[in-house]
Amino acid sequence: MDDYMSKEEYREMRNAVLRGILTSAALILFTIFIVYVVL
Protein backbone atom coordinates (compact mmCIF):
# COMPACT_ATOMS: atom_id res chain seq x y z
CA MET A 1 0.00 0.00 0.00
CA ASP A 2 2.90 2.33 0.76
CA ASP A 3 4.57 2.09 -2.62
CA TYR A 4 1.31 2.27 -4.56
CA MET A 5 1.49 6.06 -4.67
CA SER A 6 4.09 8.21 -2.99
CA LYS A 7 3.18 11.49 -1.32
CA GLU A 8 4.89 13.48 -4.08
CA GLU A 9 2.87 11.77 -6.80
CA TYR A 10 -0.33 12.25 -4.81
CA ARG A 11 0.47 15.94 -4.30
CA GLU A 12 1.22 16.45 -7.99
CA MET A 13 -2.00 14.71 -9.01
CA ARG A 14 -4.03 16.75 -6.51
CA ASN A 15 -2.46 20.00 -7.76
CA ALA A 16 -3.24 19.05 -11.36
CA VAL A 17 -6.86 18.31 -10.45
CA LEU A 18 -7.22 21.57 -8.52
CA ARG A 19 -5.65 23.50 -11.40
CA GLY A 20 -8.07 21.88 -13.83
CA ILE A 21 -11.05 22.76 -11.64
CA LEU A 22 -9.88 26.36 -11.27
CA THR A 23 -9.33 26.65 -15.02
CA SER A 24 -12.82 25.29 -15.72
CA ALA A 25 -14.38 27.68 -13.20
CA ALA A 26 -12.49 30.62 -14.70
CA LEU A 27 -13.62 29.71 -18.22
CA ILE A 28 -17.24 29.37 -17.10
CA LEU A 29 -17.17 32.71 -15.26
CA PHE A 30 -15.51 34.37 -18.26
CA THR A 31 -18.17 32.97 -20.59
CA ILE A 32 -20.99 34.15 -18.31
CA PHE A 33 -19.36 37.59 -18.11
CA ILE A 34 -19.08 37.83 -21.91
CA VAL A 35 -22.69 36.73 -22.40
CA TYR A 36 -23.87 39.18 -19.73
CA VAL A 37 -21.99 42.07 -21.36
CA VAL A 38 -23.02 41.22 -24.93
CA LEU A 39 -26.67 40.61 -24.07
C-alpha positions in Angstrom: 0.0 0.0 0.0 2.9 2.3 0.8 4.6 2.1 -2.6 1.3 2.3 -4.6 1.5 6.1 -4.7 4.1 8.2 -3.0 3.2 11.5 -1.3 4.9 13.5 -4.1 2.9 11.8 -6.8 -0.3 12.3 -4.8 0.5 15.9 -4.3 1.2 16.5 -8.0 -2.0 14.7 -9.0 -4.0 16.7 -6.5 -2.5 20.0 -7.8 -3.2 19.0 -11.4 -6.9 18.3 -10.5 -7.2 21.6 -8.5 -5.6 23.5 -11.4 -8.1 21.9 -13.8 -11.1 22.8 -11.6 -9.9 26.4 -11.3 -9.3 26.7 -15.0 -12.8 25.3 -15.7 -14.4 27.7 -13.2 -12.5 30.6 -14.7 -13.6 29.7 -18.2 -17.2 29.4 -17.1 -17.2 32.7 -15.3 -15.5 34.4 -18.3 -18.2 33.0 -20.6 -21.0 34.1 -18.3 -19.4 37.6 -18.1 -19.1 37.8 -21.9 -22.7 36.7 -22.4 -23.9 39.2 -19.7 -22.0 42.1 -21.4 -23.0 41.2 -24.9 -26.7 40.6 -24.1 
